[in-house]
Amino acid sequence: MKQVNARTWVVVALISAMGVTALLAQEATYLTRAQWLKKIGASVTSSEVLRGTLAQVAPDDRVEFTQRMLKAVTRMPVGPDEKAAAFVRVSVACIAGVNGDTKKKVIAEVFAGTPSEYLPVVTEELAKRFDQTHNGLSDEQFEKIASETLGFAIARNAQTDSPSVRNTFAILAFLRGAKNPALQNKLISQLPDERMRNLAASWVPPALKDRDYSALLAAADVEEVPLRNDTPFRYVGHSNLDRLLADLNANAGWQDPDQTGESVSNAVGTVQIPLSQVRAVPGVEIGRRDHMADFGINRVPQTQPTGYQNQGTSVIPDRR
């Protein structure tokens, strides 16, 4: 009997040791802060690097990673179209890479860290992916997610230059795809003071109805970004948009795209259009399949001017 007990304890000890080893191995797969900081620059310009880096950033570091990525995009020496597309790509990928409260904090970071002049286009693209019907959410579920996320955004935006403007954009990202009209007043009433609530109440209707963001941009003391043909996402849009909120209701975990099985969100896998394909750049061939995700039907890509050797064509004349 003592021999059986001894064997049992040996088995238990081995199983425990294996569990500790597996846990340590899992933790070892994450990059240290110093390691992923070195990958920020490459992640901004390469979707492959962004995907790989996101999969190795610890969940607790995802908010700061998003903040650093947005700052890096802001400093990119490219034209407005490329920069707008980069903001969308980074925002979608970072939001898709987390779940639970961390996802809400990352969404809040997007609205806090994106320059105000780019918030209209980022908000429009996120609204498509936040859409209530697209994410399969009831009115109650969608309201809960929107309200809780706005709460994080309000707290984060209090530390920014234009909290009223940024909070309103966060509200718009949920209202555009909401089925219940009453959600508008509920979210606006959540704002912290009467002045902010009155401003949002005056800004939201024209933004929702006519996509008129002029009052919001004026309040932030910025001008509208001169985007080519007002369609900067010809090479970023997806015919099958990512569902960024569904997992918040299902309480499903996010799985790295390199792991076996389907991930909760395909955003990291699908948002991999290189910056060189956002607009035509000399020496980079854009094939027929590269346009499969474009908006519209049978759209013919516009021909872009070609510069001298090693000269890009990303600088856009100021149309203001």
N, C-alpha and C positions, 0 to 999 in steps of 0.2 A: 504493500500500500504506500509505504514511504517512497519506494522507487517510482511509482506512478505519479505521486505528487511532485517529486523532483523533476520528472520529465515535463509535467504540465507547466511548472514554473519556468523551465528552460524555454518552452515554446512561447509562453507569455512574454518573456524577456526578449526573445528574438523578434516577435511581432512588434513590441514597443520600440525596439531599436530600429527596425525597418521603417516604422512610422515617423520617427524623429529624423531619420536619414532622408526620407522622401520629402518631409516638410522643409528641411534645410536645402535640399536640392531645388525645391520649388522656389524658395526665397532667393536662391542664388541666380535664378534666371533673370531677375530684375536688374536693371542698370542702376548704379549709384547715381546720386544727383549730379556729381561731377562728370560722370560718363555721359548722361543724356544731355547735359548742358552743351557738351562739345558737338552733339549731333543736331542742335537746333538749326544752324545755318544750312546744313545739307538737307534737313527735313523740309525746309521752306521751299526749296527749289526742286526737290525730287520726291515724287509721290511714293516711290519704292522705299526710300529711306524713311519717310514719314510713317508708312505702314509698319515697317520693321521696328522703328523706334517706339511707336505707340504700344506695340505688343510687349515691349520690355520695360516700360515705365510703370512703376508700382502705382496701384490705385490712389494711394495717399499723395502721390506727386502729380496726379493728372491735372489738377487745377492750376498749379504753378507752371506745369508744362504748357498748358493752353495759354496762359498769360505771356510766357516767354515767346511762344510761337507767334502770337498776335503782334508783339513788339517787333519781332524780326520781320514780319510782313510789312509793317509800317515803314521800316527802314529800307525796304527793297528799292533799288534805283531803276524802277520800271514804270511804264505808263499806267494810267488809271484802269484800263481794262484788265491788264495782267494782275494788278494789285487787287482789284475787286474779286477776280476769280480766285486768287490765292486766299483771300479772307474767307470766302465761302468754302473752299476746299478744306482749309485748316479747321474752320468752325464745325463743319459737318463731321469730319473725321474724329475730332476730339470729343464731340458730344456722343457719337456712336460708340466710342471706346469705353464708356463707363455706364453704370446704372445706379439706381437708388438716389440717395441724396447727393452723391458725387456728381451725377449727371446734371442735377438741378444747379449745383454750384458751378459746373463748367458752362452751362447755358448762361448763368449770371455773369460769368467772367467774359464771355463773348460780347455781351452787351456793354460791359464796362470797359473792355480793352480795345474794341474796334473804334477807330476814329469816327466821329459823328458823321462826317460826310459820306462814309461808306455804309452806315447803318441802314439806309433805305434798301440797298441791294441785298445786303446780308439778311435783313429782316424778311424780305420777299422770298428769298430762297429757303430760309428756315421755316417760314409759314407753310410752304408747300409740304414740308416734311413733318410739320407738327399737325397737319390737318386731322381733325377729329375723326372723320369717316375713314380716311386712309389708315389711321392707326387702330381702327376698330374699337373706339372708346364710347361709352355712354356719356350723356350730359354730365352726370354726377362724377364720373371718373375723370373726364376732361377738365371739369371745373376744379377738382381737387389738385390735379397736376399743375394746371395753370396758376392757381392761387398759391400753392406751395413754392413753385418756381419763382413767381413774382416776389414772394417774400424774400427769397435769397437775393434776387436782383436788387430789390430796394435797399437791403443792407449793404450790398457791395457797391452800388452806384452812389451811395452817400459819400463815398470816398473819392468820387470822380469830379470832373469839371462841370458836367451838365446833368445832374441827377434827374431832373424833371424830364428832359429830352430822352435820356437813356431808358428810364422807366416806362415812358410812353411807347418807345419802340419795342420793349419787351412785351408790353400789353398787346401791341399790334400783331406780333408774331403768333399769338394765340387766337386773337379775335378773327383774323382773316379766314381761318379754317374752322371756326366754331359754328355749331348748328343752333345753339340757343342764343338769341339776341340779348337776353337778360344778362349774359356773361359780361357784356361791356360795362354796365353800371357796377356790377359786383367787383370787377377788377379795378376800376377807377376808384371806387370807394375804399379800396385797400391802401391807396397811397397815403403817405404819412401826414400831410397837412392840407388845409383847404386851398391854398394857393396852387399847389401842385395838382390837386384834383380838378380845379377849374381850368388850368392850362391843358391838362390831358383831355378834358371833356371838349375843349375847343379844337384840339389838334387831331383827335381820333377820327371824327366823321369825314373830313375831306381826305384824310389818308386812306381810309377804308373805301370810300366811294370812288374817288378819282385818282388815287395814288399820288396825292398832292402833299409832298413833304416840305414845302417851302417854309411854312411857319416853324416847323420843328428845326430845320436847318438854320433859319435866321436866329432862333432862340439860342442855338449853340454857337452862333457867330461864325458859321462856315457857309460856303457856297456849294451848290450842287456840283458833283464831280462830272466832268465832261466825258461821258462814256460813249464809245463809238456806236452810233445807231441805237442807243439806249438798250442794247442787247449784249452785255458783256459775257453772258454765259452760254454762248453758242456751243462751246466745247466743254462746258462743265455740266450743263443740265443733263438729266437722265430720264429716259422714257419710263423707267420703273423707279420712281423716287423712293429713297430710303425712309423707313418708318422709324422715327427717332424717339417716339414716346410710348410705343406699345409695350415695351419691356418694363416700363415703370408700373403699369397696371398688372402685368403678368408676374412680376417679381422674378423674372428670369435673369439668369446670369449672362454676362457677355463673354463670348469665347473668342480667343485670338484667332485671326484668319488662318494662321499657320497650323492650328490644331485640327485634328480630325473631327468631322461633323459639321453641321450647319451652325453658323453664328446667329445670334439674335438679330443683329443688324448687319446688313451688307455694305454699310456706308464706307468703312475703311477699304473694303475691297473694290468698291466701284468708283470711289473718288480718287482716281489715279491718272487724271489727265495731266500730262506735263505742261509746265508753263510755256514751253516752246510751241505747244499746239493751241494755246489760247488765242494766239494770233500767229499768222504766218511769219516764220523767221527764216532767213536765207540759210540754206544748207540742211534744213529739217524737212523731210518729206512727210506730208500728211496724206495717208491713204484713205481709201473709200470707207473702210471699217471705222476709221477714227471719227466719222461724222454720224455714226449710227445712233448716238445718244442725243443728237441735236433736237431742239424744239421745232415744231412745225413739220410739215409733210413735204418731202422732196425738195428741201431747201438746197439751193445751189450756193456753195461756199463763195464768199467774195474774194476777188483777187487782190492781193496786197502788193504794194511796191517793194522792189528788191533793192537793197543797199549795196555798197561796195563790199569787198571781202571782209569778213569779220565785223561787219557793221549791221546792227539790228535795226528794226523799224518800229520799235515799241514806243517811241516818243510821240505823243499826240499833241497837236497844237492846241493852245488854250482857246476855247471857243467862248469864253465868258465876255 
